Amino acid sequence: MKLYSKLSEVYEAMYTTFINYEEEYKFYNKILSKYKKVNLLEIGSGTGNLAIYFEKNGYNYCGLDLSKEMVEISKRKLPSSKFIEGDMKTFATESTVDSIIITGRTISYLLSNKDLMSAFTRIYKNLEIGGILSFDFIDASRFIPRIKEGEEITHEVVYKGVKYKRKSKWELNLKEGMDFVWEAGYSKKAGNKYLKISDDTSIIRTFTKDEIEIFLLINNFKIKEIIDRETYAFPTYVVVAEKI
Ligand SMILES: C[S@@+](CC[C@H](N)C(=O)[O-])C[C@H]1O[C@@H](n2cnc3c(N)ncnc32)[C@H](O)[C@@H]1O
């Protein structure tokens, strides 16, 4: 997968256009405000697009991302904010936080149950008792039946006056869990032609609601809410759980 490393600038161009980060902020701010949380760790903070809003609105924010390139873009954007390079399966914060969010279906990259358990263990350790964990996941029950083998989907965006195009295909991959292989080709307009930037392949995990409920229970989290949410590409659920 190159999208978060070699293609991090293309990610920035495409996703700031696909995703309305102000809406994303409002969505998670509503949850965090409801539970009166302000010391926030965002896992999979990407290029810092949500961080901008959390910083502006008085949160004590820290972003964590596996990719050096994504962290570099975030730091360029918000030089006085805290971003750390780290893996959600192994990370440790300087002190515990009262809330952790994982957005943009980043949990999809934990392909094995071992990885998922490692991440929940680390999250548990770095949260205060009564702390809130909120994350979104692709709903297997709705998304898997929607996958049409071989169907090609084109997304076009304009970012800073430049046209970008992504052609992608999804294919089921049931080797380990209810996953799919996502193949994407990125190109950029130069004159009248699109020039290929790169191809990329990644494996993405979907979950059933029951599966997530069981993993949270095993890891001593109490589910407070499960919110049904359609996004630009996927049917998702957003979980809100409390460390007990
Ligand atoms: C789909 S992007 C979402 C980024 C951001 N939340 C957004 O909505 O724009 C997934 C991000 O998670 C990061 N990531 C993937 N696996 C990770 C892991 N194990 N630990 C921390 N970050 C991870 C990637 O580098 C990437 O920046």
The ligand as an SDF file (V2000), in Angstrom:
LIG
                    3D

 27 29  0  0  0  0  0  0  0  0999 V2000
   -7.9630    6.0250    5.6560 C   0  0  0  0  0  0  0  0  0  0  0  0
   -6.6290    6.9830    6.2770 S   0  0  0  0  0  0  0  0  0  0  0  0
   -7.5710    8.0390    7.3430 C   0  0  0  0  0  0  0  0  0  0  0  0
   -6.8320    9.2740    7.7510 C   0  0  0  0  0  0  0  0  0  0  0  0
   -7.6600   10.3000    8.4920 C   0  0  0  0  0  0  0  0  0  0  0  0
   -8.2690    9.7540    9.6890 N   0  0  0  0  0  0  0  0  0  0  0  0
   -8.6930   10.9060    7.5680 C   0  0  0  0  0  0  0  0  0  0  0  0
   -9.8840   10.6770    7.7780 O   0  0  0  0  0  0  0  0  0  0  0  0
   -8.2930   11.5890    6.6050 O   0  0  0  0  0  0  0  0  0  0  0  0
   -5.8440    5.8390    7.3640 C   0  0  0  0  0  0  0  0  0  0  0  0
   -4.6550    6.3940    8.1480 C   0  0  0  0  0  0  0  0  0  0  0  0
   -4.3040    5.4460    9.1530 O   0  0  0  0  0  0  0  0  0  0  0  0
   -2.9160    5.2720    9.2000 C   0  0  0  0  0  0  0  0  0  0  0  0
   -2.6660    3.9210    9.7460 N   0  0  0  0  0  0  0  0  0  0  0  0
   -2.8300    2.7310    9.1230 C   0  0  0  0  0  0  0  0  0  0  0  0
   -2.4940    1.7250    9.9560 N   0  0  0  0  0  0  0  0  0  0  0  0
   -2.1320    2.2930   11.1350 C   0  0  0  0  0  0  0  0  0  0  0  0
   -1.6550    1.7900   12.3740 C   0  0  0  0  0  0  0  0  0  0  0  0
   -1.4720    0.4800   12.5660 N   0  0  0  0  0  0  0  0  0  0  0  0
   -1.3760    2.6630   13.3630 N   0  0  0  0  0  0  0  0  0  0  0  0
   -1.5150    4.0060   13.1780 C   0  0  0  0  0  0  0  0  0  0  0  0
   -1.9510    4.5500   12.0110 N   0  0  0  0  0  0  0  0  0  0  0  0
   -2.2530    3.7130   11.0050 C   0  0  0  0  0  0  0  0  0  0  0  0
   -2.4530    5.4860    7.7560 C   0  0  0  0  0  0  0  0  0  0  0  0
   -1.0870    5.8190    7.6830 O   0  0  0  0  0  0  0  0  0  0  0  0
   -3.4010    6.5920    7.3050 C   0  0  0  0  0  0  0  0  0  0  0  0
   -2.8610    7.8650    7.5440 O   0  0  0  0  0  0  0  0  0  0  0  0
  1  2  1  0
  2  3  1  0
  2 10  1  0
  3  4  1  0
  4  5  1  0
  5  6  1  0
  5  7  1  0
  7  8  2  0
  7  9  1  0
 10 11  1  0
 11 12  1  0
 11 26  1  0
 12 13  1  0
 13 14  1  0
 13 24  1  0
 14 15  1  0
 14 23  1  0
 15 16  2  0
 16 17  1  0
 17 18  1  0
 17 23  2  0
 18 19  1  0
 18 20  2  0
 20 21  1  0
 21 22  2  0
 22 23  1  0
 24 25  1  0
 24 26  1  0
 26 27  1  0
M  CHG  2   2   1   9  -1
M  END
$$$$
